Amino acid sequence: MKSFAFPGNIEPEILAIAAGQVPYMRTEWFSKMTLESEAILLGLLDCSNGRVIPYTASGTAAMDACVSSFVSSRKMPLVINGGTFGARWGNICHYYGLHHEEFPVPFGKNPDLELLADRLKSGKYDVLLMQHHETSSGCLFDLQTISQLCRANNVRLVVDAIGSFLADPFSMDASGIDVAILSSHKGLNLPPGLSFAVLSKTVAEAGNFGSKGFYYDWDEHLRNLSRGQTPFSPATHLFMQLHARLKKIQNDGVPKTIEQVKLKADVFRQNCVERGWTFSADTKSNCLTGVYLPFPVRPLINYLGKHEVYVMPSGPENMIRVTHLGTLDCHEQTMLANEIETWQKNAKQ
Ligand SMILES: *Cc1c(COP(=O)(O)O)cnc(C)c1O
């Protein structure tokens, strides 16, 4: 199988962990592993003295948790909406009955920073919700400038970094991020099923969140986390896979991990340029490439899928998304471009 869809091909040693029996988790062994994973994650994120709340659920759960435990106590959230995932922030706020406003961004574009500065200066908003990488379009937003605007206007900053973590540089301390959201099946290159709400030191120390949710309640999770446990049954194998994967990333270092993804992105993009395919995003994340092909892509995706080669669709009918995460190498990126080109030629005949 060749997967250019999330999470990409996974390392065999990591896959092997999930083939074993499931150890009991209300034990010192599990607590120690969970606290060690938390410490490594905080290091990789540059988040000194923060806390990482793990959820046995996909990324949207951690977004939901952040809204029900943190955003819900704020007066007026502003949501940057540049695609599917930005829209999701808005939908979650709406679900909890939170009065919020949106800052629309055209698909594949960066937010207009002057307009955003004006909105934030108005003093109307006290928290900004955004994606670092809007994964539906492949656009990487200018987090550095946006975080400066937030700090200058005393606006708290929540960043969904699911699509950028371990693909693009991301530092919570440097950007003054209050809460970051991560998940297992993107940059961490693990199976889907884990997500994380990462709380800065300031947010974690404040506590008393008074969550509007039950299962995701931050106060309850932090109480359990202090002894390395979760309030409800964790996906034990995924926690074990996470721990093993984090050890490896810590060993390699974040810059090298990102560089490997970037090299593959560069190779694939060069292949696209040579074939005259255009890109969906103005400023691209290394995580994936969104490409417009000169034909509707559904039949291509189905054809590749029959041969266990996976690429992802997006909104526009002639766009595919190709992730550069996972174990497939640079050569495989070129092979994929060749296969698409062959399909294109055959389809024309
Ligand atoms: C994948 C992803 C999510 C999580 O989506 P799930 O369907 O819950 O896995 C959230 N935000 C971004 C930016 C993503 O790329």
The ligand as an ORCA input file, in Angstrom:
! r2SCAN-3c Opt
* xyz 0 1
  C      -7.456     16.488     10.236
  C      -7.721     17.813     10.810
  C      -8.607     17.975     11.882
  C      -9.320     16.830     12.557
  O     -10.279     16.245     11.812
  P     -10.871     14.817     12.252
  O     -11.865     14.538     11.178
  O     -11.455     14.943     13.574
  O      -9.712     13.885     12.213
  C      -8.789     19.237     12.388
  N      -8.135     20.300     11.884
  C      -7.269     20.180     10.859
  C      -6.562     21.401     10.370
  C      -7.030     18.940     10.287
  O      -6.162     18.825      9.283
*
